[in-house]
Amino acid sequence: MKKQPEISLNDDYAIGHTGFLIRRLHQIAVALFAEECEGLDITPAQFGIMLTIAQKPGIDQSAAAESRGVDRATMASIVARLEKEGYLRRAISKTDRRQKLLTLTASGKSLLNKAHAPVARANERTLEVLGPRDHKSFMRLLEKLVDGGNHHGRAKLRLK
């Protein structure tokens, strides 16, 4: 693959363009995810939600959304599609009728297993220009930025 010329981040370009660069990196990551997961018919958001449900079977839909920083409307759309495709089941809680509890079906678990390696490859490809040391530093800084700015997001990310 032919290497593209590096972007020059001179002062004129960099001032006020943090969001642009983050958005561009997101576009690249999503494109690599789509390329690696071709034929699996899954989006990064769907994968993340399915991973959360696999890790916490029976999790409440609202808690699953918060674990990924997804707003209610988007979560409802993701869950409806995954349920329609037969990848998850939604059940009303017996103790609180407002809660919708989510579990993966056998098909959902199978899709998640099939997607695991392609998603890992997409993640590796997204960061391949960084060496191991820079990769660790970049991830640590990303986590710091997300944690520090979490209260500004439309949907809060709650990991605990």
Disulfide bonds with the S-S distance in Angstrom:
none
